[in-house]
Amino acid sequence: MKQILLFLFYCASALGQKAQIQDIHPGPYTQLVESFPKIVMEKSSVIAQKINDTLQSELFKAKPGTAEEHLLDEIRTDAMPMLRDVSYKLILNDDRILCLEFNMEGCGAYCEYFTCYYTFDLNNGQKIMPDDLFTESGLKKLTAKINTDKVNKIKRQLLEINKSLNTNSKGPNGENRNTLNEMLVMYKNCLQYQAEDGDLSDYKFAVNPGKLYFYTERCSAHVNRAIDELDEFVYELEIKYWTSYLTPYGKSIFAVK
């Protein structure tokens, strides 16, 4: 009970406080990380540490409290590191929300660059997820909206490809006929898969003032990514048009009355 009261005290003291962000360069494998954030909150080191622990454990598999010089131990292997070229960008840091973008190369069977996002409530250090912000009906409507937008973009791309094939011309970016046929198969397969509807929990998202951005999977695999002109799909949502679908918590996060 005492620990709960102490945490509530820290949360209350942190209200309205922006986070300070320091760059750290974890060693000794400094070539793996270009930059990584350390969150500092003068009025609440507990909340700052909670955010730091989440980032370090989820990205580096580091246990809470791991010293900076050992943060990369778990992702470093003799053959090939699991992650490298890690860098970050600040998306939003106001008195309630902290949103960070991370760019890195992940290695498994092959290496590929990717981006991920983390959004935190600065009042308690909790990671914010879409199902925290939207009601059940709102989640369903939003998922359908995102999937419809993606389907329409794929259909438009297929029309352009078919137009080029039918007129024996090159694609809009100079693609030859063989490449156009490969693109046609890729986008048709993607369209068939997308018709089943994606799950909002599988989508990456970021928060900016008054807006949310949802990022859904691209149509290509690693082997044919070079011909995927659409790449990752982005859906922009303006909060002011979705206020009736927000949970009470979502309304408090976005200061909606």
C-alpha positions in Angstrom: 0.0 0.0 0.0 2.8 2.3 0.9 4.5 1.7 -2.5 1.2 2.5 -4.3 0.8 5.8 -2.4 4.4 6.8 -3.2 3.9 6.1 -6.9 0.7 8.2 -6.9 2.6 11.0 -5.1 5.3 10.9 -7.9 2.6 10.9 -10.6 0.9 13.9 -9.0 4.2 15.8 -8.7 4.9 15.1 -12.4 1.7 16.7 -13.7 2.3 19.2 -16.4 6.0 18.4 -16.7 7.8 18.0 -20.0 10.5 15.4 -20.2 14.2 16.3 -20.7 16.0 14.1 -23.2 19.7 13.4 -23.1 21.6 11.6 -25.8 23.5 8.5 -24.6 25.9 6.3 -26.5 25.9 2.8 -24.8 29.2 1.0 -24.8 31.3 -0.7 -25.5 29.6 -1.5 -28.9 29.2 2.2 -29.8 29.1 1.3 -33.5 25.6 -0.2 -33.0 23.9 2.9 -31.7 24.2 6.4 -33.3 22.0 7.9 -30.6 19.6 6.8 -27.9 17.5 8.8 -25.5 17.7 8.9 -21.7 14.6 10.5 -20.3 15.0 12.8 -17.3 12.2 14.4 -15.2 13.3 16.5 -12.3 10.1 16.2 -10.4 9.7 12.5 -11.0 12.7 10.2 -11.5 10.4 7.2 -10.9 8.3 8.0 -14.0 11.4 8.8 -16.1 13.0 5.5 -15.1 9.8 3.6 -16.0 10.0 5.1 -19.5 13.7 4.3 -19.8 13.2 0.8 -18.6 10.5 0.2 -21.2 12.6 1.5 -24.1 15.7 -0.3 -23.0 14.0 -3.6 -22.3 11.9 -3.7 -25.5 14.6 -2.5 -27.9 17.7 -4.0 -26.3 16.2 -6.7 -24.1 18.1 -5.1 -21.2 16.8 -5.8 -17.6 15.6 -2.7 -15.6 18.5 -0.9 -14.0 21.1 -2.2 -16.4 24.2 0.1 -16.5 24.7 2.1 -19.7 27.9 0.2 -20.6 25.9 -3.1 -20.6 22.7 -2.0 -22.4 23.7 -3.7 -25.7 25.0 -7.0 -24.3 21.8 -8.9 -25.2 21.6 -7.8 -28.8 25.3 -8.2 -29.5 26.3 -11.7 -30.8 29.6 -13.1 -32.1 28.1 -13.6 -35.6 25.9 -10.5 -36.2 24.2 -8.0 -33.9 20.4 -8.2 -33.7 20.2 -4.4 -34.1 22.6 -1.8 -35.4 22.6 1.8 -36.6 20.0 2.7 -34.0 19.0 6.4 -33.9 15.9 8.3 -32.7 13.9 11.4 -33.4 11.6 13.4 -31.1 8.1 13.6 -32.5 6.3 15.2 -29.6 7.2 16.3 -26.1 4.5 18.4 -24.4 3.2 18.5 -20.8 1.4 15.2 -21.2 2.7 13.1 -24.1 6.2 12.0 -25.2 6.4 10.4 -28.6 9.7 9.1 -30.1 10.6 7.6 -33.5 13.4 5.0 -33.7 15.2 4.0 -36.9 17.4 1.0 -37.0 18.6 -2.0 -38.9 17.4 -5.4 -37.6 19.2 -8.6 -38.5 17.9 -12.2 -38.6 17.9 -14.3 -41.7 18.7 -11.0 -43.5 19.2 -7.3 -42.4 16.6 -4.6 -43.1 16.0 -1.1 -41.9 12.8 -0.4 -40.1 11.1 2.3 -38.0 9.1 2.0 -34.7 7.4 4.4 -32.5 6.8 4.8 -28.7 4.3 7.1 -27.1 4.2 7.6 -23.3 1.9 9.3 -20.8 4.2 11.7 -18.9 1.8 11.6 -15.9 2.5 8.0 -15.1 5.1 6.6 -17.6 2.7 4.2 -19.2 3.0 3.4 -22.9 -0.1 4.6 -24.7 -1.8 2.2 -27.2 -4.7 2.8 -29.6 -7.1 0.8 -27.4 -6.4 3.1 -24.5 -7.6 6.1 -26.6 -10.6 4.8 -28.5 -13.8 3.1 -27.6 -14.6 -0.3 -29.0 -16.8 1.2 -31.7 -14.2 3.8 -32.4 -11.5 1.1 -32.8 -13.7 -0.8 -35.3 -14.5 2.3 -37.3 -10.9 3.4 -37.3 -9.6 0.0 -38.4 -12.1 -0.1 -41.3 -11.1 3.4 -42.3 -7.4 2.6 -42.4 -7.9 -0.6 -44.3 -10.2 1.0 -46.8 -7.6 3.8 -47.4 -4.9 1.1 -47.9 -7.1 -0.9 -50.3 -7.9 2.2 -52.4 -4.2 3.1 -52.7 -3.4 -0.4 -53.9 -6.2 -0.3 -56.4 -5.0 3.0 -57.8 -1.5 1.6 -58.2 -2.9 -1.5 -60.0 -4.8 0.8 -62.4 -1.6 2.6 -63.2 0.3 -0.6 -63.8 -2.4 -2.1 -66.0 -2.6 1.2 -68.0 1.1 1.0 -68.7 0.9 -2.7 -69.7 -2.1 -2.1 -71.9 -0.4 0.7 -73.8 3.0 -1.1 -74.0 4.6 1.8 -72.3 7.0 1.9 -69.4 5.7 2.5 -65.9 5.6 6.0 -64.3 9.2 5.5 -63.0 10.5 3.9 -66.1 9.8 0.3 -65.2 10.0 -2.3 -68.0 7.3 -4.8 -68.8 8.8 -7.7 -66.7 9.0 -5.4 -63.6 5.5 -4.2 -64.2 4.2 -7.8 -64.3 6.1 -8.5 -61.0 4.5 -5.5 -59.4 1.1 -6.5 -60.7 1.3 -9.9 -59.0 2.7 -8.4 -55.8 -0.1 -5.8 -55.4 -2.8 -8.3 -56.4 -1.7 -10.6 -53.7 -1.5 -7.7 -51.2 -5.0 -6.6 -52.1 -6.4 -10.1 -51.5 -4.7 -10.3 -48.1 -5.8 -6.8 -47.2 -9.5 -7.6 -48.0 -9.4 -9.7 -44.8 -8.9 -6.5 -42.8 -5.9 -5.8 -40.6 -6.0 -5.5 -36.8 -5.3 -2.1 -35.3 -3.1 -3.6 -32.6 -0.7 -4.7 -35.4 -0.2 -1.2 -36.7 2.5 1.2 -35.6 1.3 4.7 -34.6 2.6 8.1 -33.5 1.1 11.1 -31.9 1.6 14.8 -33.0 -0.4 17.8 -31.8 -4.0 17.2 -32.8 -3.1 14.2 -35.0 -2.4 10.5 -35.0 -0.5 8.6 -37.6 -1.0 4.9 -38.3 1.6 3.0 -40.2 0.6 -0.4 -41.8 2.7 -3.1 -43.5 4.0 -2.6 -47.0 3.0 -5.0 -49.8 6.5 -6.3 -50.5 8.7 -8.8 -48.8 12.5 -8.2 -48.4 13.2 -9.8 -51.7 11.0 -7.6 -53.8 11.0 -4.4 -51.8 12.9 -2.6 -54.6 9.8 -2.7 -56.8 7.3 -1.6 -54.2 6.6 2.0 -55.0 4.0 2.4 -52.2 6.2 1.0 -49.5 4.8 1.5 -45.9 1.2 2.9 -45.8 0.5 6.0 -43.6 -2.9 7.1 -42.4 -3.3 10.5 -40.9 -6.1 11.1 -38.4 -7.2 14.5 -37.1 -8.4 14.1 -33.5 -11.1 16.8 -33.8 -13.1 14.6 -36.1 -13.0 11.6 -33.8 -13.7 13.1 -30.3 -17.0 11.1 -30.0 -15.0 7.9 -30.3 -12.5 8.7 -27.6 -12.5 7.0 -24.2 -12.5 9.2 -21.1 -8.7 8.6 -20.9 -8.3 9.5 -24.6 -10.2 12.8 -24.0 -7.9 13.6 -21.1 -4.8 12.9 -23.2 -5.9 15.2 -26.0 -7.6 17.8 -23.7 -11.0 17.2 -25.2 -13.9 18.5 -23.1 
